[in-house]
């Protein structure tokens, strides 16, 4: 005598054995199976026939699992390391700012501004790093599909985060400026740099959605964003030093030159036609 | 009767995303219902292997084109409903333009021809 429930339990076991993890995906497929069985029974099929036909229509456990595995984006190690280092750096900075905030030595708005802008800027530079990897692997013919997908996903997910952090930092900076200097905006080089970085990062997020940009163009935008952030972060120090407003910028001159040189090299490399991605 | 329009699997695969986006643009739906709707609209000429639809739905969800929510049914089981997002509308617009171009070119080439 055919019993439907144990048969469905056995079908779930086979799906798990084929590599489909138990959870919402399997629940969704089971719902589908049950609806199909119900429809077939309504059309006059017996429990056994309905079950057999329904699992045949759903596809074999192996083929369904294979299809699900195709959509899984494997995060490559540079992306994982980048994310981890970024997060660790932000947590360290937050930890470093906290004592000053708690002791009242650091204004809360200023502390939040520093944290937000630093997180956004370093995030944007990480995006530039992903773009550079894309260019390097593309030029050397080592840009596999897995690498391409992982870098694409990282840029598409990290871009909005970096843009939001920089914009939040900019707004917090304006608020602090209003509270302490009596004005929201003073065309300070750092303010201009923040505005330029925000604009570029917003473009990086918005343009791929509304313009038909290829992956390479998005990656180059990422490198461009990192270049703008480098100028906003280190260049504004130099600019201020020349104007006599700040005295902590001159030592960053060499760093700025090196960073800009690196960005420029990879931007030019990226603009030349790259080899097609290999299937992996 | 010979089914002249049994559609090749490559063409079915290529049309899956625009079909899903077009159906979801009409309103929220779930996997089983989407399959039944495509069968009905195509006169059963488009035959998806049911289990293959779900990886596509999940990929589209990952891409930010569609979103999903679980709804509890009367029998206590939960069903996953999908709906289209703004990015999905944009993607549908692009796909619609592309399919319209292909349809228009083929239509022009085959005009007056008897196959």
Contacts between the chains, C-beta under 8 A, distances in Angstrom:
chain1	res1	chain2	res2	distance
A	24	B	70	7.7
A	24	B	80	7.4
A	25	B	54	7.1
A	25	B	58	7.4
A	27	B	78	7.0
A	28	B	31	6.7
A	28	B	54	6.3
A	28	B	80	5.0
A	29	B	51	6.6
A	29	B	54	6.4
A	31	B	31	8.0
A	31	B	32	7.4
A	31	B	77	6.2
A	31	B	78	7.6
A	31	B	79	5.7
A	31	B	80	7.5
A	32	B	31	5.5
A	32	B	32	5.1
A	32	B	50	6.3
A	32	B	51	8.0
A	32	B	54	7.6
A	34	B	77	7.5
A	35	B	32	4.4
A	36	B	32	7.0
A	36	B	50	7.0
A	57	B	49	7.3
A	57	B	50	4.9
A	58	B	49	7.6
A	58	B	50	4.7
A	58	B	51	4.3
A	59	B	49	4.7
A	59	B	50	6.7
A	59	B	51	3.5
A	59	B	52	6.3
A	63	B	49	7.5
A	63	B	51	7.0
A	63	B	52	7.7
A	64	B	51	3.9
A	64	B	52	7.4
A	64	B	54	7.7
A	64	B	55	7.7
A	67	B	51	7.1
A	67	B	52	5.4
A	67	B	54	8.0
A	67	B	55	4.1
A	68	B	54	7.5
A	68	B	55	4.9
A	68	B	58	7.3
A	70	B	55	6.6
A	71	B	55	5.1
A	71	B	58	5.8
A	71	B	59	4.2
A	71	B	62	6.9
A	73	B	62	7.5
A	209	B	87	6.3
A	209	B	90	6.2
A	210	B	90	7.0
A	212	B	94	7.3
